[in-house]
Amino acid sequence: MKRNISLVFMSIALLVFSGCAPTSQGGKTYTPGQAQSAMKSYYGTVLHVSAVQIQHEESGGGTMIGAVLGGVVGSTIGSGRGTRLATVGGAAAGGAAGSVAERSRNLKPAWEIEVALNDGRVMTIVQEQDDQFAVGDHVRVVEARDGTLRVRQ
């Protein structure tokens, strides 16, 4: 019986956790609200490119799911007082592991791209690494209605 409950909890947790993935912030990815709407384009030259990372905010879902799974697994170990200790220990270890998993999943490699626009302005834009950029590349900076910017080749 406890094994079936454990499997149900793990299945639910996997479904919930898979829905916590952050949205893409790359230069080639648009939201539904940005699609089929007019955007501004500016042209310029890449001055500098640095590898950086985008850290999405943690929802706490990883900690919660890990604690639940750890507690469920711990509850299947031992008997009596040992079961209670294993449940608490499993919940603590699972919560810590879930937090680490969510943090690593929410970290995305990105570029910080400095662009000298043809109109004299200089902009720095951070976006996920879905394209390659080098100093001297001629690029366009696309500005959506919501103010988001992306660098495209």
Secondary structure as UniProt FT lines:
FT   HELIX           2..18
FT   TURN            19..20
FT   TURN            27..28
FT   TURN            32..36
FT   STRAND          40..55
FT   HELIX           61..75
FT   HELIX           81..105
FT   STRAND          107..117
FT   TURN            118..119
FT   STRAND          122..128
FT   TURN            135..136
FT   STRAND          138..143
FT   TURN            145..146
FT   STRAND          149..152
//
